[in-house]
Amino acid sequence: MNGVTTYEQLGGEEGVRGLVDRFYDLMAELPETQAILALHPDDLTESRNKFFKFLSGFFGGPSLYIEEYGHPMLRARHLPFPIGEDERDQWLLCMNRAIDERVTDSLLATQLKQNFFRTADHMRNRSE
C-alpha cells in the first residue's frame, strides 16, 4: 500500500473514530480494566475526542490534536498517572481487542498492535 496512510487504511475519520470508541467502550465494559478506567474522568467524552484527534494525526490524517493542543508530549502528559505493567497491559487489552474487532487487514492489525505496544510500554512510569 505504497503512499497510503494508516489513517486511510483504517477508513479515515469514521474508521479512526470507530477504533477509539470501541477502545473506550471495552475499557468501560471489561471487569479486568477497571483500574485504568478509574484513572479517567467519569465522562469519557473528552478522552475519546482527544484520543481521536491524536490518532488522526499520528496515523497520517489531519493534525487535529497538534492544531488544538500543541505537541502531544505523550510521556509528559501521562506522568501524573501511575502506569506500570498492569496498567499498560489493561490498556493494551482494550486496544488489541478493538483492533481485532475493527481492523480486517491482518498485516495492518499486527503493525498497529506492535506500535501500540511500544508506545504503551514507553508510558510506564513506575516500577513493579
Secondary structure, DSSP 8 states (H G I E B T S, - for coil): -TT--HHHHTTHHHHHHHHHHHHHHHHHH-GGGHHHHTTS-SS-HHHHHHHHHHHHHHTTS--HHHHHH----HHHHHTTS---HHHHHHHHHHHHHHHHHH---HHHHHHHHHHHHHHHHHT--S--
